[in-house]
């Protein structure tokens, strides 16, 4: 089985698990999404509404929590750099809510560069989508 995430008729992605598709929607703009389960049949994927799962959901509540956590992590990273990385290379970690971000700061003339190396949740799962969002917010 594969799972297709759709918004307004546009395919946003195909995921190996239902949970991963729903989790991805948590980090997308608040809206109305559709999830469809597709059967792998050799080289083809088929969707039969009488057999395969399909449902609509919104991410209004989850988006607010995820967005707040990501913004809070970005703020903590900026604060740490301002307070501790004055012209010094440093690798550090920042935690907030259920997430831990690993950050690499490299001092350079005229300002440093920040790389969000990785983000992990409380269950030990890697969260590359959150790391990417943090990188964008910090740059």
MIVODO-109724 format. One line per 10 residues: number of its first residue (from 1); their letters; for each residue x, y, z of N, C-alpha, C. Coordinates in steps of 0.02 Angstrom, whole numbers, plus 32768, in hexadecimal, padded with zeros to 4 digits. Each point is the difference from the previous one (the first is absolute). Example, Ala and Ser with C-alpha at 12.3 -4.5 7.8 and 13.67 -1.06 7.14 Angstrom:
# MIVODO-109724
1> AS> 8294:7EE4:8186:7FD3:803B:8000:802D:803C:8000 | 7FEE:8035:7FDC:802A:803B:8003:7FD9:8037:8025
END
This chain:
# MIVODO-109724
1> XXXXXXXXXX> 802A:7FC5:8000:7FD6:803B:8000:802C:803F:8000 | 7FE9:8032:7FDE:801D:8042:8004:7FC7:8031:800E | 8012:803A:8019:7FCD:8031:8015:800D:8042:7FDD | 7FCC:801A:7FE1:8004:803E:7FD9:7FE0:8038:8028 | 8023:8038:8006:7FE6:803B:8022:7FEC:8033:7FCB | 7FC2:8018:8004:7FE4:802D:7FCD:7FE4:803E:8022 | 8008:8039:7FDF:7FE0:803E:8017:7FE7:8025:7FC2 | 7FC0:8011:8000:7FE1:8024:7FC8:800C:7FDE:7FBD | 7FFF:7FBE:7FFF:8009:7FDC:7FC2:8048:7FF5:7FEA | 802F:801B:8025:8047:7FFA:7FEF:8021:7FCC:802C
11> XXXXXXXXXX> 8027:7FD3:7FE1:8025:7FCF:8026:803C:8022:8021 | 8003:7FFA:8042:8037:801E:8026:8039:7FCF:800B | 7FF1:7FC1:7FFC:8034:7FCE:800B:7FE3:7FBC:800A | 802B:7FCE:7FFB:7FEF:7FBA:800B:802E:7FE7:8037 | 7FE3:7FDD:8032:8025:7FED:803B:7FF9:7FB6:800E | 8031:7FE1:8020:7FFD:7FB8:800C:7FCF:7FEC:8037 | 7FEF:8030:802D:7FD0:7FF0:8035:7FCC:8038:8006 | 7FC6:7FED:801A:7FCB:8031:800B:8016:8035:8032 | 8021:7FEA:8035:8017:802E:8035:8030:8034:7FE5 | 802C:7FEC:7FD3:8030:802F:7FE3:7FDD:8035:7FD5
21> XXXXXXXXXX> 7FCD:7FEB:7FDB:7FDA:8030:7FD7:7FDB:8032:802C | 7FE0:7FE8:8034:7FDB:802E:802D:8032:802D:8025 | 8038:7FE5:8014:8033:8029:8022:801A:8038:7FD3 | 800A:7FF1:7FC0:8017:8033:7FD1:7FCD:8039:7FFC | 7FBF:7FF0:8001:7FCC:8033:7FFD:8004:802F:803D | 801B:7FE6:8037:8007:802B:803C:802C:803D:7FF2 | 802E:7FFA:7FD1:8030:8036:7FF3:7FEF:8029:7FC2 | 7FC7:7FF0:7FE2:7FE8:8026:7FC6:7FD0:8036:8017 | 7FF1:8030:7FD5:7FD0:8034:8014:7FBD:7FE2:8015 | 7FE0:8020:8030:7FBF:7FE8:8018:7FD0:7FF9:7FC6
31> XXXXXXXXXX> 7FDD:7FC8:7FFD:7FD2:7FF6:7FCA:7FDD:7FBD:8003 | 7FDE:7FF0:7FCA:7FD9:7FC2:7FF8:8027:7FD0:7FD3 | 800F:7FC6:8019:8029:7FCF:7FDC:7FDA:7FBF:7FF6 | 8015:7FDA:7FCF:7FE4:7FBE:7FF3:8039:7FCD:8000 | 7FF4:7FC8:8020:8031:7FCA:8001:7FE1:7FC3:7FDD | 8025:7FE3:7FD1:7FE9:7FC5:7FDB:8033:7FC8:8006 | 7FE7:7FC4:800B:802A:7FC5:8004:8000:7FDE:7FBB | 803C:7FF4:7FE6:8006:7FE0:7FBE:801F:7FBB:8009 | 7FE8:7FD1:7FD9:801B:7FBC:8000:8037:7FFB:7FCC | 803A:7FE5:8013:8036:7FF4:7FD1:7FF1:7FBE:7FDC
41> XXXXXXXXXX> 7FFE:8003:7FBE:7FF2:7FC4:7FD8:8036:7FFB:7FCA | 8038:7FE4:8015:8039:7FFC:7FD1:801A:8045:7FEF | 7FFE:8010:7FBF:8019:8042:7FE9:7FCB:8036:8007 | 7FC3:7FED:8012:7FC9:8030:8002:7FE5:8008:8047 | 7FE4:8039:800D:7FDC:800D:803E:7FB7:800A:7FEF | 7FD4:7FE2:8027:7FB8:8006:7FF3:7FDC:801A:803D | 7FCC:8027:7FF3:7FD5:801A:8035:7FB9:7FEB:7FF2 | 7FE2:7FD9:802D:7FBB:7FEA:7FFA:7FDB:8019:803D | 7FD2:8030:7FF9:7FDE:801D:803A:7FD9:7FCD:8029 | 7FEE:7FC7:7FE2:7FDB:7FCE:8026:802E:7FD6:802C
51> XXXXXXXXXX> 8040:8001:7FF2:8030:7FD8:8025:8032:802B:8027 | 801B:8033:7FDF:8034:8028:801E:7FE4:803A:8029 | 8025:8011:8033:7FED:8036:802D:8008:8044:7FDF | 7FD1:802D:800E:8004:8045:7FE9:7FD9:802B:8031 | 8020:8035:8019:7FDC:802C:802D:801C:8047:7FFD | 7FD6:802F:8015:8012:8047:8002:800F:8013:8048 | 802E:802F:8009:800E:801A:8043:801C:8047:7FFA | 8000:8022:8038:801E:8043:8003:803A:7FFE:8030 | 802C:8031:7FFB:803A:8003:802D:8001:8042:8026 | 7FC6:801D:800B:7FFE:8042:8020:8020:8000:8045
61> XXXXXXXXXX> 7FEE:7FD2:802C:801B:7FFE:8044:8049:7FEB:8000 | 8011:7FCC:7FDA:8044:7FE7:8001:8031:8032:7FE3 | 7FEC:8025:7FCC:802D:8031:7FE1:8016:8035:8033 | 7FD0:8016:8028:8010:8034:8030:8035:7FE8:8032 | 7FF9:7FC3:8019:8030:7FE5:8030:8044:7FF5:7FDF | 8001:7FE3:7FC5:803F:7FF3:7FDE:8022:8041:7FEE | 7FDB:8030:7FE6:801C:8041:7FEE:801D:8023:803D | 7FDD:7FFD:8038:8019:8020:803D:8040:7FDF:8018 | 8003:7FBD:7FFC:803D:7FDC:8016:803B:8011:7FD3 | 7FF5:8002:7FBF:8036:800F:7FD1:8019:8047:800A
71> XXXXXXXXXX> 7FD2:8030:8007:8014:8046:800B:8025:8007:8042 | 7FEA:7FDD:8034:8022:8004:8041:8047:7FE3:7FFB | 8008:7FC8:7FDD:8044:7FE4:7FF6:802C:8031:7FDA | 7FE6:8020:7FCC:8027:8030:7FDA:8015:803B:802D | 7FD2:8018:8029:8011:8036:802F:8036:7FEB:8031 | 7FFC:7FC4:801A:8033:7FE7:802F:8044:7FFA:7FDF | 8001:7FE9:7FC2:803F:7FFB:7FDB:801F:8045:7FF7 | 7FD7:8030:7FEA:801A:8045:7FF7:801A:801D:8042 | 7FDB:7FF4:8037:8015:801A:8041:8042:7FE0:8016 | 8008:7FBF:7FF6:803D:7FDE:8014:803C:801B:7FD9
81> XXXXXXXXXX> 7FF7:8009:7FBF:8036:801A:7FD6:8014:8046:8016 | 7FCE:802A:800C:800E:8045:8015:8025:8002:8043 | 7FF0:7FD3:802E:801D:8001:8042:8042:7FDB:8005 | 800B:7FCD:7FD7:8039:7FD3:800B:8031:7FF9:7FC6 | 7FF0:8016:7FC5:8029:7FF1:7FC5:8020:803F:7FE3 | 801F:8027:8028:801F:803D:7FE9:8043:7FF1:7FE0 | 7FFF:7FF2:7FBF:803E:7FF2:7FDB:801E:7FBC:800E | 7FD8:7FD1:801B:8019:7FBE:8012:7FD6:7FCB:7FDE | 8021:7FCF:7FE0:7FDB:7FC8:7FE4:7FE5:7FD6:8039 | 7FC2:7FE8:7FF7:7FE3:7FD8:8035:7FC9:7FD3:7FE4
91> XXXXXXXXXX> 7FFD:7FC4:801A:7FCA:7FD2:7FF3:7FD9:7FF9:8041 | 7FBE:8008:7FFC:7FD7:7FFF:803D:7FBC:7FE3:7FF1 | 7FDC:7FF1:8036:7FBC:7FE7:7FF9:7FD0:802D:8027 | 7FC4:8005:7FE6:7FCC:8029:801E:7FC1:7FD4:8005 | 7FE0:8001:803A:7FC3:7FD9:8008:7FC5:802E:800F | 7FC7:7FEC:7FE6:7FC1:8022:800E:7FC7:7FCF:7FF4 | 7FD0:8000:802E:7FC5:7FD4:7FFB:801A:7FB8:7FF6 | 7FEC:7FE1:7FCA:8013:7FBA:7FF3:8039:7FF9:7FCF | 8025:8035:7FF3:8033:7FFE:7FCB:8045:8015:801A | 8034:7FE3:7FE0:8045:8013:800E:8022:800E:7FBD
101> XXXXXXXXXX> 801B:803C:7FF9:8022:8013:7FC2:804B:8002:800C | 8025:7FE3:7FD0:8049:8001:8001:8017:8034:7FCD | 8027:8030:8018:8012:803A:7FD8:804C:8007:7FFC | 8018:8012:7FC4:8047:800B:7FF4:8009:8049:7FED | 8024:8026:8029:800E:8047:7FF3:8049:8006:7FEC | 800E:8022:7FC8:8044:800C:7FE9:800B:804B:7FFC | 8030:8019:8026:800F:8047:8000:8025:8013:7FC0 | 7FEB:8038:7FE3:801F:801A:7FC3:8005:804B:8007 | 802F:801E:7FDD:8005:8049:8002:7FBE:801F:7FE7 | 7FE6:802E:8027:7FC2:8022:7FED:7FC1:7FD9:8013
111> XXXXXXXXXX> 8007:7FCC:8028:7FC6:7FD9:8016:800D:7FB6:7FF5 | 7FDA:7FD7:8021:800B:7FB8:7FFC:7FCC:7FDE:7FD5 | 800B:7FC0:7FF6:7FCF:7FD7:7FDC:7FE3:7FCC:8030 | 7FC0:7FF5:7FF9:7FDD:7FD1:802C:7FE5:7FC7:7FD5 | 800B:7FC3:8017:7FE4:7FC5:7FDF:7FDA:7FD7:8034 | 7FC0:7FF5:7FF3:7FD9:7FD4:802C:800E:7FB9:7FE7 | 802B:7FDD:8025:8017:7FBE:7FE9:7FCA:7FCB:8005 | 7FD7:8003:8034:7FCD:7FCD:8009:7FCF:8015:8036 | 7FC4:7FE4:7FFE:7FCE:800A:8033:7FE2:7FBB:8010 | 7FF9:7FF3:8041:7FE3:7FC1:8017:7FC5:800F:802D
121> XXXXXXXXXX> 7FCD:7FD4:7FFF:7FC8:8008:802E:800C:7FD7:803F | 7FD0:8003:802F:8009:7FE0:8041:8004:7FB4:7FFB | 7FE7:7FE4:7FC9:8002:7FB7:7FF7:803E:7FE9:7FDB | 802E:802E:7FF0:803E:7FEE:7FDE:7FF9:7FFD:7FB5 | 7FCA:801C:7FE4:7FF7:8001:7FB8:801F:803E:7FE2 | 8023:7FF6:7FC9:801F:8038:7FDC:7FC9:8028:7FDE | 8005:8042:8000:7FCD:802D:7FE3:8020:802F:7FCD | 8011:7FE7:7FC5:8021:802A:7FCE:7FD6:803B:7FE8 | 7FBD:7FF8:8001:7FD6:8038:7FEB:8003:803A:8031 | 8007:7FF1:8040:8007:8035:8032:8045:8020:7FFA
131> XXXXXXXXX> 8033:7FD7:7FF5:8044:801C:7FF6:8002:8030:7FC5 | 7FDE:7FED:7FCA:7FFE:802B:7FC5:7FDB:8041:800F | 7FC9:7FFB:8024:7FDA:803D:8011:802A:802E:802E | 8024:7FE3:8030:802B:8028:802B:8037:8022:7FD8 | 801E:7FDC:7FD2:8035:801D:7FD7:7FE6:803D:7FDA | 7FC5:7FFB:7FE4:7FE2:8038:7FDC:7FF3:803A:802F | 7FE5:7FF3:803B:7FF1:8036:802F:803F:8022:801A | 8037:7FDC:8006:803D:801C:801C:8028:8026:7FCC | 7FFD:7FEA:7FC1:8028:8021:7FCB:7FEA:8046:7FF2
END
